[in-house]
Amino acid sequence: MKAALLSIAMLSAIAVWGAGIYAADASTNHAVVDGYGVSASR
């Protein structure tokens, strides 16, 4: 049970972190780029 709760907490933290980076890039009008150099087209 502890492992399941830790996994859920970890996945939630990763999702929030990713959303935060996306929002920070979007708020400064930068193109969002992933780690592979692929940018999101608008």
JOQUI-V562315 format. One record per residue. RES is the residue in one letter. PHI is phi as a letter, one per 20 degrees, with the letter a starting at -180 (none if undefined). Layout:
# JOQUI-V562315
res,phi
RES,PHI
RES,PHI
This chain:
# JOQUI-V562315
res,phi
M,none
K,f
A,f
A,f
L,f
L,f
S,f
I,f
A,f
M,f
L,f
S,f
A,f
I,f
A,f
V,f
W,f
G,f
A,f
G,f
I,f
Y,f
A,f
A,f
D,f
A,f
S,f
T,d
N,l
H,e
A,f
V,f
V,c
D,e
G,f
Y,d
G,n
V,e
S,d
A,e
S,e
R,d
